[in-house]
């Protein structure tokens, strides 16, 4: 009788352990899906042989929250960068760097964010941000690129 009782207790413990393992495994697979939940925005930075340059966004409107910017430098011969700044300024109102009039004065753009590094031709980068509702300008600030048209507006709604 003692052996049967001990066997039943072990069997119950094994069943509980198995159920717990199954629950933990299910949670482990579900957690990345919950954690990611960011709105993807694909950004292509480009320039053409005729000297024109620009950027293309997969969307120019997103809902507030986590946004995953997947940025690709589609150029074959130019370095580009990606910055984002929440502002109501027009493009013409952006401050120009007095030391280097070919670029925007990033020091005057408090709160601007950018990729961790510039992108060589063909390279990609990722920037994940938690955006609040508002108007944002995304742009490249390599010399002459902002003035050359590498900027767009991204609207973030509630």
N, C-alpha and C positions, 0 to 999 in steps of 0.2 A: 504494500500500500504506500509506503514511504517513497518508493521509486516512482510510482505512477504520479504521485502528487508533485514530486520534484520535476518530473518530465513535463507535466502540464504547466508548471510555473515557467520553466525554460522555454516552452513552446509559446506561451503568452509573451514573454520578453522578446523572443525572436520576432514575433508578429509585430509588436509595437516598434521594435528597432527597424524592421523592414518598412513599416508605414512611415516612420520618421524620415528614413533615408529617401523614400519616394517623394515625400513632401518637400524635403530640402532640395532634391534634384529638380523638381518642378519649379521651385522658387528661383533656383540658380539660372534656369533657362528663361524665366519670365523677367528677372531683374534687368538684364541689359535692354530689353525692349522698353521697359518703363523708364530707365535712366536716359536712353537716347532721345526719344520723343522730341527731337529738334526738327524745325522746319528746314529742309534743305534748300539752299540757293546756290546754283552753279554760276560762277563768274568766269568769263573768258576775257583776258586782256590781249589785245591784238594791235598790230600795225601792218600797213600794206606798203608795197613797193612805191606807191605814189606819194608816200610820206604821211598819209592819213593814219590816225590811230584812234582807238576807243576801247570801250568795254561793253560786253553784253551780259545782262543778267537773265537768268531763267524766269524771274518774276521781279516786278518792281513794287509789289505789295505783299506784305506778310502780316500775320497776326503777332501781337506782343508775345514775348516768351523767348525760349531758346531758339536761336537760328544758327545753322551750320553752313558757313560759307566755304564752298569747295572752289578754290581759285586756281585757274590754269593760265599760265603765260603761253598763249598760242603763237607768239612771235618766234621767228627763226633767228633773229639777229639783235634783239633788244632786251635789256633787263627791264622788268616792270615791278611795281609794288602795289599793295592793296591797303587802303586806309578807309576807315568809316568814322563819320563825325555827325553827331546829332545837332542840327542847326536849322534856323529859318532863313539864314543868309542865302542870297542868290549866289551863283558862281562868281559873278563880278565883284561881290563883296568880300570874297575870301582874302585874308591878309597875305600880301606878297612879302617874301623875305628880303629885307633891305640889303643884306650881304650877298644874296644870290637871287636876283629878280626872276630867275627861270623856275623857281619853286614857290609853293605856298609855305608861309611861316608856320610850321607845325607847332612851335612853341606857344603860339597864340591860340591854338585850338585845344583848350583844356578838355580832357576827356576823350580825345581822339584815340582810336585803337587801330592797330595794324598787325599784319602778319609778322611773325617773329623774324622773318628775313625777306630780303628782296628775292624775286624769282628770276632765275636765269631762263633763257629761251627754252621752251618745252617743259619747264618744271611746274610743279603744282604745290599748293599749300592749303592749309585748313585753319579757319578761325571760327571758334564757337563763341557766341555772345548771347547774353540775356538782354533782349531789347525791350524798352518801354515804348508805349505809343509815341509817335512823333514823326518828324521829317528828318531823314538822314541823307548825307551826301557820301557816296562811295567814290574813291578816286585813286589815281596813280600820281605820285609826287616825284617821279624822276624828273630831272631838269627838262622843262618844256612840255611835259606830258599833260599836266592839268590844263595849261593854256591851249594845248593841241586838241583838247576835247575828251580826255580820258577821265570823265566824271559823269555820274548819274545820280538821280534821286531815288531813294528807297523809302516808301511810306510804310510805317508800322501802325496798325490799327488795334483797337481793343479786342 
